């Protein structure tokens, strides 16, 4: 029997606001941060689109691999052999994170409202931008599946380093391939771990070929069975094992996908099914969230954050009056 009055924005809003929906589990991807001005990997201006291997400090073979597939920039074996491509590509993102160049979006603030209302059980984020931690969401409720660019440690021995100290080293030792920082060095130098001495210091992002943190699997096993509603926002659902949040949600849970395209069919999400509550809400994530909040009578709660929101989020909020 359906838990929704209708499989649309109104039906989802009504259920989400009701006492029947006590535990919300969220899986978010790059699309929830686009309103902050952070392009996802596949969009124009993203890493796949803008990577220029010829500018990176690397061997000819390494450049050829990155030209063939930009993902090699964030592959663990590549980093252990040569940290420069990772650091040179990520330099503006690392330093911009320290400066809080990007602001939490309407989506992130909606998660904060859900948390304050006692409905947010767990937020699994695939993003490394750390925007979730700019909010008042209890950090214990957030699982950064792929780590965070806002913290730093040794990839080998895992010894942490103060993030501000790490950023100072990046400024002083990593060249600027984008030509925007005249104070940057002309050539890159390795960043060594203070404990083990290896040139493997980096943000605590999960590289391709490395395992996700144990906290992800622990929360998946503990929290997902309790979910009344699983919200999937701004993710293509092609990255495993993070997509298990959507794929293994209990049959009793309402699954809602907020995105530009109806993703997840290969994982068993069936928007036309009469036997399960799967709902697709089409649009940019912040537009969907603004509409959902308005239907729930929570637009006023979000307007309290208006001066802290990026312009694109403010524009989304203005569409609902």
C-alpha positions as CSV (number, residue, x, y, z in Angstrom):
1,X,0.0,0.0,0.0
2,X,1.4,3.4,-1.0
3,X,2.4,5.8,1.8
4,X,1.9,8.7,-0.6
5,X,-1.3,10.5,-1.5
6,X,0.3,11.2,-4.9
7,X,3.6,10.5,-6.6
8,X,4.5,14.1,-7.1
9,X,5.9,17.1,-5.3
10,X,2.7,17.6,-3.3
11,X,2.5,14.0,-2.2
12,X,6.2,13.9,-1.2
13,X,5.8,17.2,0.8
14,X,2.7,15.9,2.6
15,X,4.4,12.7,3.6
16,X,7.7,14.4,4.6
17,X,5.8,16.8,6.8
18,X,3.7,14.1,8.4
19,X,4.3,12.2,11.7
20,X,4.5,9.0,9.6
21,X,7.9,10.2,8.2
22,X,10.2,10.1,11.2
23,X,13.5,9.1,9.6
24,X,14.9,10.7,6.5
25,X,18.1,9.3,4.9
26,X,19.7,11.4,2.2
27,X,22.3,10.7,-0.6
28,X,23.6,13.7,-2.3
29,X,26.0,14.3,-5.2
30,X,27.7,17.1,-7.1
31,X,24.4,18.5,-8.3
32,X,23.5,19.8,-4.9
33,X,26.6,22.1,-4.9
34,X,26.3,23.5,-8.4
35,X,24.3,26.5,-7.1
36,X,27.4,27.4,-5.0
37,X,29.4,27.7,-8.2
38,X,31.2,24.4,-7.9
39,X,31.0,22.6,-11.3
40,X,30.6,18.8,-11.2
41,X,33.1,16.6,-13.0
42,X,31.1,16.2,-16.1
43,X,29.7,19.7,-16.6
44,X,31.3,22.5,-18.7
45,X,34.2,23.9,-16.6
46,X,34.4,20.7,-14.5
47,X,37.5,18.5,-14.3
48,X,36.6,16.3,-17.3
49,X,36.1,19.4,-19.5
50,X,39.0,21.6,-18.4
51,X,41.9,19.3,-17.7
52,X,45.1,20.1,-19.6
53,X,47.6,17.3,-18.9
54,X,50.4,19.2,-20.8
55,X,50.5,21.8,-18.0
56,X,50.9,19.2,-15.2
57,X,54.2,18.2,-13.6
58,X,54.2,14.6,-14.8
59,X,56.0,12.1,-17.1
60,X,54.9,11.7,-20.7
61,X,53.3,8.4,-19.9
62,X,51.4,9.9,-17.0
63,X,50.2,12.8,-19.2
64,X,49.0,10.3,-21.8
65,X,47.0,8.4,-19.2
66,X,45.3,11.6,-18.0
67,X,44.6,12.8,-21.5
68,X,42.9,9.4,-22.2
69,X,40.9,9.6,-19.0
70,X,41.0,12.6,-16.6
71,X,40.1,10.3,-13.7
72,X,43.7,9.3,-13.5
73,X,44.4,12.7,-11.7
74,X,42.6,11.2,-8.7
75,X,43.7,7.6,-8.9
76,X,45.5,6.3,-5.9
77,X,48.4,4.6,-7.8
78,X,49.0,7.8,-9.7
79,X,49.1,9.9,-6.5
80,X,51.5,7.5,-4.8
81,X,53.8,7.7,-7.8
82,X,53.4,11.4,-8.3
83,X,51.4,13.8,-6.1
84,X,51.8,16.8,-8.4
85,X,48.9,16.3,-10.8
86,X,46.5,15.9,-7.9
87,X,47.7,19.0,-6.1
88,X,48.1,21.2,-9.2
89,X,44.6,20.4,-10.4
90,X,43.1,20.7,-6.9
91,X,45.1,23.8,-5.8
92,X,42.3,26.4,-6.3
93,X,39.7,24.1,-4.8
94,X,41.8,23.4,-1.7
95,X,42.6,27.1,-1.1
96,X,39.1,28.2,-2.0
97,X,37.8,25.8,0.6
98,X,40.0,27.3,3.3
99,X,38.8,30.8,2.3
100,X,35.1,29.5,2.3
101,X,34.8,30.8,-1.3
102,X,31.7,28.7,-1.8
103,X,28.6,28.9,0.3
104,X,26.2,26.2,1.4
105,X,23.2,26.0,-0.9
106,X,19.4,25.9,-0.4
107,X,19.7,22.1,-0.4
108,X,22.2,22.2,2.4
109,X,20.0,24.6,4.4
110,X,17.0,22.4,3.9
111,X,18.9,19.5,5.4
112,X,19.7,21.8,8.3
113,X,15.9,22.5,8.7
114,X,15.1,18.8,8.6
115,X,17.8,18.1,11.2
116,X,16.4,20.8,13.5
117,X,12.9,19.2,13.2
118,X,14.4,15.8,14.2
119,X,13.7,14.1,10.9
120,X,17.2,13.8,9.4
121,X,18.6,10.4,10.4
122,X,21.7,10.4,8.1
123,X,23.1,12.4,5.3
124,X,25.5,10.5,3.0
125,X,27.3,13.0,0.8
126,X,29.5,12.0,-2.1
127,X,30.8,15.6,-2.3
128,X,34.3,16.5,-1.0
129,X,33.5,20.3,-0.8
130,X,32.7,20.3,2.9
131,X,29.6,22.6,2.4
132,X,27.6,20.4,4.7
133,X,29.9,21.4,7.6
134,X,29.2,25.1,7.0
135,X,25.7,24.5,8.3
136,X,24.3,23.8,11.7
137,X,23.7,20.2,10.9
138,X,25.0,17.9,13.6
139,X,28.3,16.7,12.0
140,X,27.7,13.3,13.5
141,X,24.7,12.9,11.1
142,X,26.9,13.6,8.0
143,X,28.9,10.7,6.4
144,X,31.4,12.1,3.8
145,X,31.5,9.0,1.7
146,X,34.4,10.2,-0.4
147,X,36.2,12.3,2.3
148,X,36.6,16.0,2.4
149,X,39.0,18.6,0.8
150,X,38.7,20.6,4.1
151,X,40.9,18.3,6.1
152,X,44.3,16.9,5.4
153,X,46.4,13.9,6.3
154,X,49.0,11.5,5.0
155,X,47.6,9.0,2.4
156,X,50.0,6.3,3.7
157,X,50.2,6.6,7.5
158,X,47.0,8.7,7.9
159,X,48.7,11.1,10.3
160,X,46.6,14.3,10.3
161,X,47.9,17.8,9.8
162,X,46.4,21.1,10.6
163,X,44.4,22.3,7.6
164,X,45.6,25.9,7.7
165,X,49.2,24.6,7.9
166,X,48.6,22.3,5.0
167,X,47.1,25.1,2.9
168,X,50.2,27.3,3.7
169,X,52.4,24.5,2.3
170,X,50.2,24.2,-0.8
171,X,50.5,28.0,-1.5
172,X,54.3,27.9,-1.1
173,X,55.0,24.7,-2.9
174,X,52.4,23.9,-5.6
175,X,52.5,25.8,-8.9
176,X,49.4,27.5,-10.3
177,X,48.5,25.9,-13.6
178,X,45.5,28.3,-14.1
179,X,47.6,31.5,-14.0
180,X,45.6,33.3,-11.4
181,X,48.0,33.5,-8.5
182,X,51.1,35.6,-9.2
183,X,52.6,34.6,-5.8
184,X,52.6,30.9,-6.6
185,X,55.9,29.2,-7.2
186,X,57.0,28.4,-10.8
187,X,57.7,24.8,-10.1
188,X,56.0,22.4,-7.6
189,X,57.8,20.7,-4.7
190,X,56.6,17.6,-2.8
191,X,54.6,18.0,0.4
192,X,56.0,15.5,2.9
193,X,54.3,13.9,5.9
194,X,55.8,15.1,9.2
195,X,55.4,11.6,10.7
196,X,56.6,9.1,8.0
197,X,58.4,11.6,5.7
198,X,56.8,10.3,2.5
199,X,55.6,12.8,-0.2
200,X,52.0,11.7,0.4
201,X,50.3,14.6,2.2
202,X,46.9,15.5,0.8
203,X,43.3,16.3,1.6
204,X,41.4,13.4,3.1
205,X,39.5,12.8,-0.2
206,X,39.1,9.1,-1.2
207,X,41.1,8.4,-4.3
208,X,39.9,6.0,-7.0
209,X,41.2,2.6,-6.0
210,X,40.9,3.3,-2.3
211,X,38.3,2.0,0.1
212,X,35.5,4.2,1.4
213,X,35.7,5.0,5.2
214,X,34.3,2.3,7.5
215,X,31.8,4.9,8.8
216,X,29.9,4.6,5.5
217,X,29.3,0.9,5.7
218,X,28.5,1.1,9.4
219,X,25.9,3.8,8.9
220,X,24.5,2.0,5.8
221,X,23.9,-1.1,7.8
222,X,22.6,0.6,11.0
223,X,20.5,3.5,9.6
224,X,19.1,2.5,6.2
225,X,16.7,-0.1,7.5
226,X,15.1,2.6,9.6
227,X,14.4,5.0,6.7
228,X,10.9,6.2,6.0
229,X,12.1,8.3,3.1
230,X,15.3,8.1,1.1
231,X,16.1,11.4,-0.8
232,X,18.5,11.1,-3.6
233,X,19.6,14.5,-4.9
234,X,22.0,15.6,-7.6
235,X,23.8,12.3,-8.2
236,X,24.0,10.1,-11.3
237,X,23.9,7.0,-9.1
238,X,26.7,5.5,-11.2
239,X,29.4,5.5,-8.4
240,X,29.5,2.4,-6.3
241,X,29.3,1.6,-3.4
242,X,27.8,5.0,-2.5
243,X,24.8,4.2,-4.7
244,X,23.9,1.4,-2.4
245,X,22.0,3.9,-0.3
246,X,19.4,4.1,-3.1
247,X,19.7,0.5,-4.3
248,X,19.3,-1.2,-0.9
249,X,16.7,1.1,0.7
250,X,14.0,-0.9,2.4
251,X,10.9,-1.6,0.3
252,X,8.7,0.2,2.9
253,X,10.7,3.5,2.3
254,X,9.6,6.2,-0.1
255,X,12.4,6.8,-2.6
256,X,12.6,10.3,-4.1
257,X,15.0,11.3,-6.8
258,X,15.6,15.1,-7.3
259,X,17.6,15.6,-10.5
260,X,17.5,16.8,-14.1
261,X,17.2,13.3,-15.3
262,X,15.4,10.2,-13.9
263,X,18.5,8.3,-12.8
264,X,18.7,5.0,-11.0
265,X,16.6,2.6,-13.2
266,X,19.6,0.2,-13.5
267,X,19.5,0.0,-9.7
268,X,15.8,-1.1,-9.6
269,X,14.2,2.4,-9.2
270,X,11.0,2.2,-11.1
271,X,9.0,5.5,-11.3
272,X,6.0,3.8,-12.9
273,X,5.8,0.9,-10.4
274,X,2.5,0.4,-8.5
275,X,4.2,-1.8,-5.9
276,X,6.8,0.7,-4.6
277,X,6.9,4.4,-3.9
278,X,9.5,5.7,-6.2
279,X,9.1,9.4,-7.2
280,X,11.1,11.5,-9.7
281,X,11.1,15.3,-9.1
282,X,12.6,16.9,-12.2
283,X,14.7,20.0,-12.1
284,X,17.8,21.7,-10.6
285,X,18.1,20.5,-7.0
286,X,17.6,23.9,-5.4
287,X,14.5,24.6,-7.5
288,X,13.0,21.2,-6.4
289,X,13.9,21.9,-2.8
290,X,12.4,25.4,-2.9
291,X,9.1,23.9,-4.2
292,X,9.2,21.1,-1.6
293,X,9.8,23.6,1.2
294,X,7.0,25.8,0.0
295,X,4.5,22.9,-0.1
296,X,5.6,22.0,3.5
297,X,5.2,25.6,4.7
298,X,9.0,25.8,5.3
299,X,9.9,28.5,2.9
300,X,10.1,31.0,5.7
301,X,12.6,28.7,7.6
302,X,14.8,28.8,4.5
303,X,14.5,32.6,4.1
304,X,16.3,33.0,7.4
305,X,19.4,31.8,5.7
306,X,19.0,34.1,2.6
307,X,22.0,36.4,3.3
308,X,24.2,33.4,3.6
309,X,23.1,31.7,0.4
310,X,24.8,31.9,-3.0
311,X,22.9,34.0,-5.6
312,X,21.6,31.0,-7.5
313,X,20.0,29.6,-4.4
314,X,18.4,33.0,-3.6
315,X,17.0,32.9,-7.1
316,X,15.5,29.5,-6.6
317,X,13.9,30.6,-3.3
318,X,12.4,33.7,-5.0
319,X,10.5,31.5,-7.4
320,X,8.2,30.3,-4.6
321,X,7.2,33.8,-3.4
